[in-house]
């Protein structure tokens, strides 16, 4: 069984049982130990996986890290676990910081069974970085996540490769932040560079102002088109037989921006729906005022709507018949609280769906 399949099974378990796995011990047994196994380590072999790993650190005596993983007899990975109900933050990583400097490990993982944060020592040797170089969520594993996680498996593990990957991912994150800044509010340097390439003549202040305005629209349109193209390609690749039962929603494309939050929200709804239907049956169509999540790409089969375009409040729209009720959500993971309503809607849209 390959890594993607193992993670897929664990993802399904996480989604199905997350509401009853709120304690740290429950998360360890049902979610984190299977993840370690998915990496190829034998959780019942103490020469590979050491639970409650202890090492005295300065004046700190008897402190424990939940798991230490050995590879060829050397401690290579430290794992600290928290309850599924906990929001992970740097304060939860105190033991990892201390143990990082007194063991051979150069990879540390902080997790609650749903979110996994990976740390290394990219900035200073033997001192764990304060920010993770890689984070993934078990309820929304992406193909690129699997490629990265593959490097942490027992068979592929090479510390030099891991540290290099950590540095590259950190740099990639910094580059992305800078690119996002340019997309949101293009700098003078960026505007001037593009202006010189597309405008004949001197790039005056008036020209720069006009280019800056048009760039924001052009970049937003480009991102939307790329996202929609990828989503359409994914749906077609997984099920080319789904009929195009309705024409696409016709709107001014320049006014539509499909955000990362909308994509993440869609993936969560798709994950919930996967308990009852094939994930490829759940699609997304973005519009100006909301993002529609549809069954069978049919706009008469609205499963939910994401109203994320407001300045402060996000709403999840749920349906009964043709009536939509909006529910305020503070965090994207709040969508899981409406799993029963989403499942009921699926049964309403498709009576053949079985529990």
N, C-alpha and C positions, 0 to 999 in steps of 0.2 A: 504493500500500500504506500503510495507516494505521499509527500508532505502535504500537498494541496488537498488530497482526499482526507487525510487525518485531521487537518485543520477545519475542513468542511464539516466533518462529523462533530468536532468539538464546538464549532460555531453553533450548530443546531442545538446541541445540549445546553450551551450557554443561554440561548434565546428561550428555550423551553422551560428552563428551571431557575432562571435568575431570581425570580421572586421569592424562592424558598432557600436560596443559598446566601443568606445575608451575613452569616458569621464567618470569621477568618478560617476556622477549621473546616467548615463546609466548603468554602471556596477552594481551600487547599486540596481537599480530597476529590471533589467533583470536577474541578476546572484546572488547577495549576499542576497537579501531578500528571494528569493526562497530557497537558501541554509539554511538560518535560519529556514524557514518553514519546510524544510526537516528534521531538527533536532527536530521538533515537537512543535516549539514555534509559537504563533499567532502574526504575525508581526503587526496586527492591534489592538492588545490589549496592551495599555501602561503599564498595570501592569505586562506584560511579556517582552515586547520589547520596550525600550526607545530610540527613535531616537534623535540624536544631544544631547546626555547626557552631562550635564554640572556640573562641580564641581570646586570650586576655589581651586587652589593648590599653597600655598605660595603666591608669588607676581604675579603669573599667574592668572588673573581673566577672567572668561568667556570662557576659552578654552573648546572645545567640543570633545568628542569621538563620532564617527558616530553612534554606537549602544551600548547599555548596556542591557544585558539580566538578567532578574530577575527570580529567582527560589525560590518559597515559600517566596516571599517578599524581598529577599536578592539579591543584585547585585552579580552575579556569573561569568559572562563572559563579557569582553570588546572587541569590534570589531572596528578596524580602517581600513577604505577603501581607496584605491588609484585607479587611472585610470587603465584600462586594459593594456594600453600601457606602464605603469611604471614597471621597474624592482625593485622588493622589496629589501630593505636593511634596516639596523638597524637605519639609519637616519630618516626613515619614521615612526619610532615607538616612537617618543619623547613623544607624549601625553599618549601613553599606559604606558610608564615608570612612568610618573608623577601620573597618575590616579591609577596605580596599588598599590601605597603605601597609598592612602587615601580612598580606597573603600575596600569592603570585597572580591572583585574578586581575584581569584588566577589562572584564566585562561584568557589569552588575545590572540586575533587573529588579525594578519595583513594580508590583502588580497587585490588583485586587481581583484578578481572574477575568475581568472584562477588558481593562486597559493595561497594556504592557509598555513600560518605559525602560529603554535601554541606555545605560550610561557607560562611558569609558574615560580615559585620561588623555583626551586630545589636547587640552590646553596646557597641562603640566604633568609630566611623568609621575606615576604612582599616586597622584591625587585625583580623586574622582571629580569629574566636571559637575557643576551645579545644575546644568541643563541636560536633558536626555538628547542623544543624537538621533534617536529613532523611537517613534511611538506608533503603536497600532492598537486597534480596538477589535476584539474578538467577534463582535456582532456585525462588523463591516470590514472584513478582510479584503484588501484589494490585491490584484495580481502583482503589483510592484512590492507589496508587503511580503508576499510569499517568496519572491526572489531574494529579498534581504534576509528573511528568517532562515532561508536555506543555508546561509553562511554560518549560522550558529548551531547547525546540527552536528551530531557526533562525527559523522563520516566526513563532513566538509570543514570541520573546525580547524582554523589556522589563525593563531593570534595575530600574526603580521597582517593577514588579510582582513581580520575583524577590525583592527585599529585603523587600517587604511580606509576601510568602508566607513568607520565612524567619522573620520576626518572629512571624507567626501560628502557624507550626508549632512554634516554640520555646515560645510561650505555651501552645499546645495540649498540648505535652509536659509542661509544668509543671503544668497543670490536671489532666492525667491522673494524674500522680504523686500529687497531693493527693487526688484521688478514690479512687485505689487504697488510699491510707493509710486513708481513711474506711471503705472496704469491709472492709479487713483488721481494723482496730481503731478502731471509731467513736469520735470525740472526744466529750468531754462536751458541747460546744456543739452538735454534730450530733445527738446523742442527745436533748438537751433540746428542740431545735427540732422533731424528729419526734414526740417524746413529747407536746408541746403540741398537735400537730395530730391525734393519734389517741387521746389519753386525756383524758377529761373529769374535771376536778378538778385538784388540785395535783400537779405532777410531783415526787414525793418521791424520796429516794435509792433506795428499794426499787423504785419504778416505773422510774427511770432504769436500774437494773441489769437489770431484766427486759426493758425495751425494747432495751437494748444487745445482750443475748443473742439476742433474736428478730430484730433487725436483721441480724446476721451471717448467719443462716439465710435470711432473706428476700432479702437481696442476692445470696447465692450461688445461690439458686434462680432469681432473676430473670435473672442472667447466663447460667446453663445453658440456661434456656428460650429466651432470645434467640439464643444460639449455635446450638442445635439447630433452632430455627425457620428461621434463615438457611440452615443446611446443607440442611435439607429442601426449602426453597424453591429453592435453587440446583440440587439434584438434579432436582426436578420440572420446573424451567424448562428444563434442558438436555436432559432425556429423560423426558417424561411417560409413556412406554410401559413403563418398568421396572416389573415387577409387584412388589407387596408380598408376597413369597414367605413371609415369616415375620412373626409379630407382634413389635412392639417388645419389647426386654428389659424385664421388669417389675421395677422396683426402687423404693425410697423416693427420690423425686426430690430431696427436700431434702438428701440425703446425697451427691448427685453434683455435682461442680464440674468443668466442662470448662475446663481452663486454656489459656493462650496457648501454652504449650509443647506441649500435646497437639495443638492445632490446627496448629502449625508442623510437628510431627512427621508428622501426617497429610498435610499438603501435600507434604512431602518424599517420603513413600511414594507418594503419588499421582503426583508428578512422575516418579519412577523407573518406575512402572507405565505411564506414558503412552508409553513406548517401544514397548509391546506392545499396549496396549488403550486405548480411549477413556477419558480421565480421568473422565468422568461415570459410568463403571462402578465406580469405586472410592469407597466411602462410609465413613462413620464412625458408630459407635454407642458412646457413653460408658456405662460401668458404674461401680459403686462401687470396684472394685479394679483396673480396667484400662480402657483405651480400645481398642475393637476396630476394626480396619480390614478391611472386607469387600468382596468382589467381588459386584456385582449386589445389594447390600443383603441378602445371604443369610447368616444366621449359621452356615450349614453350609459357607460358603466363606470361612473366615478367612484373610486374607492376612498379617496381622501383628497384634500387640497391643503397645500402649504401656503399660508399667508405670512410670508417672511419679509415682505417689502416695506413694512412699517418702520418708523424710526426707532421705536423702543420696544414694542410688544410683538411677539410672534404668536400666531394662532394655527392650530390644527383643525381643519374643517372635516367633520364626519357626517355621513349621510344616513338617512332612513327614508327610503323612497326617494322623492325628489327634494326633500327638505335637508338643508345643510345647517349644522350647528357648529359654531366655532368654540374651541377650547383654548384658553391661554396656556402657553408652556414657557417655563423659565429656561429649560435646558432641553437640548434635542433628545436626550435619553428619556425625557418625560413622555415621549411618544409611546414607549413601552407600556405605560399605564393604561393605554387605550387598546391593548391587544384584543380584549374580548369584543369590543365594539367593532374593530376592524375585521375580526373573524366572522362576526355576525353579518357584517355587510357583504363579505365574500359569499356567504351562504345565500344571502338575499339576491345577489347578482347571478349566482350560479347554483341552483338548487341541487346539482349533482355533486357538489363538494361535500366530502365526508369529514367528520371530526377526526 
